[in-house]
């Protein structure tokens, strides 16, 4: 494949070939500058050329110009000292830009180690054997006619750090230690200093001893002083050069307790005005240098104060002081010799805030009384006094205010006012710093005598008191001039007695009631009057009294059934009590009618019956208390139905009934019980007994399997009570045990059993069977499985372990006695032994299917002088094959073959599929099993299950081909199918075959019922529950050695025909010559 590139000058028709190319890109040269050209590409192979593909538009030939750009991959690069580094940076731009390098703002100097290499697309910085001076900021500038661009990169030369900056200083010297300090190195080696190494040594030796190799700070206390000390910085590349301590330190141990030098002025305290600055400078001494701590008012300082600390003094500074900075400042010094503290008091003076809540308390024609609250802020000093200023409202201007009075309290009276004149007032607070802003009255005041209509403030309209308790009422009365107050009750003037008293003061009025009683109940009216008017308020007084009811209610009341129950009770209480009637331990009948007034309540129930017997409760309740009473009501009537009427015991011909006495006896003793029975097919009841005095009774001579209903009633002197009936009772018992449990199949790990149904099912259908097992040496039976058909396979048994089995039948009445298999069952191994002879003794070798036989855990070879034996444990299908035995000695060689067939159940059929579906049939097909069990497949069994049930039904047992049509299906139903393969090796099956009937009755035969009978029994047993369609069927689960005969009947649309004559008896046994 090649590509032909053609070019055309714009405006011309001719295309000119440029060249052919094998790649998918090309460069066209020798074009005229400024001209426009079109290009097209044609693909070419051995068969010819494709249609050309033309570039979408013409292209003008000219040089491309775009701004330069420089794009380093990283912003910083690092290199170890002594190593080489090459930094390659892409360059972009047309025309080719010029490149300029600078280092730390100066032109980059090129040396034998440092040089730059530029290409059209890159610029490269090369540094050989990098040194510490090569580190820094490198800038690259690129420029062309289209513009310029700058960028900066950092080169970091990684090295050990330099020595710490000095000199190393003595901060403190004692006889036991030296405290030294230093500054960080000037050069950190290109990475962060992680820690410092501090060492010491004597001048008499050259060996340095580590004080600390992981010290993070720049000061350290060195114990056990020696004459030499050095400090080295450490980063991730290693330890740098040391800095050595210069000079010597004379060991000494001077200990001085801390001492504060506080002058007398500071002891007096600092007082200054708001806005000033505070400088508290306090010299001290102490050895070792004490720790310094400032606090304020027993707490930590805020962020505003600034604390300076030095070796022998400390200073606390506060600028722009305000009232919040006032307080007691404490300086505490602590060292090993002790602790000392001094307190300096700071007081910031400021003018107080304005007074609060200024109000007029009283107005007269020549005076006004004002009241107010103290300022929220006192300015750091106690309020000395208040000044009240006044001015007439008609005189404008701040200079018109004049001092009216001076007071030290928060109340003052201004006198000497002119009646009828309007005045304004204001209050000013004073302290040591000065005066506050004035607080003015909100509105002007006219000097005149004040009048006020009377008013009575009543918090509540109603008051209550328990009878016998005291009640005191007190209400504020306002008005100017002082109003006259009078009391009335229920429209009449209130009479003062020994229990009733009226109490009035200058501003209040009230009454006191001693030992309140119902006569004090009523509406009280308070009237207040002065020259401006009259007002009145009403107050209701309620005397609370506990509820009471007639004690006669506690008697027992008897009423004949059908009569009327009337319970009349007088009641009283204040406030009027709530009335509640209830029936104890039950619900009050809907027929009950309750009538209640303020003085009585009545419960009426008409046409009473036995269910109205019981205890009735009446409850009265109000805010003063609660009272209840109960009356017992007995209704004379026939008894109610007996309780808990059940079947106590059930046998095949008798039923034992039991019950409890009725809930109500009708007010008379129960004398006897009447019991009746009814068959389910009848409507009338028949008497069983009418004179039963006990609480149970046995009904005998009942037909087995019969279904009965039983009912009972109690009798007293008033007659028969209500009847109660049992549910349906079927006269039956547990079934007999299953018959003839037989062993059907046996493998190394499983057992298949079959059995016959019980001779008697106990009067109701057997629902299922429990198969139980236990090891022969064990004591405890366990349930292997529960099945609905008389056969089962028990898997997962232990090889070579003997087991006992038994089967239990179960109906709705319970479990039968178990039926044992009889003998323990155990699996066996496959063993074949071949006699041998020869002289000398021949060598024995075995092959299987042409290959040497390997001994495994399941296959072993045992050779003796007279025989060779092969033992196969748990024989399986993989052991099937031809075994070849070879004997050899010096006299010759001989070979013999032995065929091994492992007989087993065949595997499941493969690939079941649905071939066709109609409204009443489904066609199935499948493939034979992969493993046929060691013999040919004789036939297949087909079963079906409606998905709405759990029961599988056999629809064909002798299907010879691998296809089957299941008919007589229900339209719309959903089915599952399963198929078994059957071999000819069996000792518990028979194949039965018959011919079609000579007369079909006018309708085609649709199926057959097949029955069998054991020679030892008289009963015919249907082989399959459902009809079969083939005239040849396999009968399973026969007992080896027993003889059986068979009969069959045909079915058409009209029903079942007569049975055929019975066949001869045939014995269930293995076919001659077949292996077991």
Beta strands, then each sheet from edge to edge (+ up, - down):
strand 1: 2-9
strand 2: 16-21
strand 3: 36-45
strand 4: 48-49
strand 5: 53-54
strand 6: 59-60
strand 7: 66-71
strand 8: 76-80
strand 9: 85-94
strand 10: 98-103
strand 11: 106-107
strand 12: 114-118
strand 13: 122-127
strand 14: 136-144
strand 15: 147-158
strand 16: 164-173
strand 17: 177-185
strand 18: 195-201
strand 19: 209-215
strand 20: 219-223
strand 21: 228-235
strand 22: 238-244
strand 23: 256-261
strand 24: 270-273
strand 25: 278-287
strand 26: 291-296
strand 27: 306-309
strand 28: 313-318
strand 29: 327-335
strand 30: 338-349
strand 31: 356-363
strand 32: 368-373
strand 33: 385-392
strand 34: 402-407
strand 35: 411-414
strand 36: 422-430
strand 37: 439-440
strand 38: 445-446
strand 39: 452-457
strand 40: 462-466
strand 41: 471-480
strand 42: 484-489
strand 43: 492-493
strand 44: 500-504
strand 45: 508-513
strand 46: 522-530
strand 47: 533-549
strand 48: 556-560
strand 49: 565-574
strand 50: 578-583
strand 51: 593-596
strand 52: 600-605
strand 53: 614-622
strand 54: 625-636
strand 55: 643-650
strand 56: 655-660
strand 57: 672-679
strand 58: 686-692
strand 59: 696-699
strand 60: 707-716
strand 61: 719-720
strand 62: 724-725
strand 63: 729-730
strand 64: 739-746
strand 65: 751-756
strand 66: 766-775
strand 67: 782-787
strand 68: 791-794
strand 69: 803-811
strand 70: 814-815
strand 71: 819-820
strand 72: 830-835
strand 73: 843-848
strand 74: 851-852
strand 75: 859-863
strand 76: 867-872
strand 77: 881-889
strand 78: 892-900
strand 79: 910-917
strand 80: 922-927
strand 81: 937-946
strand 82: 953-959
strand 83: 963-966
strand 84: 975-983
strand 85: 990-993
strand 86: 1007-1014
strand 87: 1021-1022
strand 88: 1032-1035
strand 89: 1043-1052
strand 90: 1055-1056
strand 91: 1066-1067
sheet 1: 2+ 1- 3+ 4-
sheet 2: 2+ 1- 3+ 5-
sheet 3: 2+ 1- 3+ 6-
sheet 4: 7+ 9- 13+ 12-
sheet 5: 8+ 15+ 14- 10+ 11-
sheet 6: 16+ 17- 20+
sheet 7: 19+ 18- 21+ 22-
sheet 8: 23+ 25- 28+ 27-
sheet 9: 24+ 30+ 29- 26+
sheet 10: 31+ 32- 35+
sheet 11: 34+ 33- 36+ 37-
sheet 12: 34+ 33- 36+ 38-
sheet 13: 39+ 41- 45+ 44-
sheet 14: 40+ 47+ 46- 42+ 43-
sheet 15: 40+ 47+ 49- 52+ 51-
sheet 16: 48+ 54+ 53- 50+
sheet 17: 55+ 56- 59+
sheet 18: 58+ 57- 60+ 61-
sheet 19: 58+ 57- 60+ 62-
sheet 20: 58+ 57- 60+ 63-
sheet 21: 64+ 65- 68+
sheet 22: 67+ 66- 69+ 70-
sheet 23: 67+ 66- 69+ 71-
sheet 24: 72+ 76- 75+
sheet 25: 74+ 73- 77+ 78-
sheet 26: 79+ 80- 83+
sheet 27: 82+ 81- 84+
sheet 28: 85+ 88-
sheet 29: 87+ 86- 89+ 90-
sheet 30: 87+ 86- 89+ 91-
end
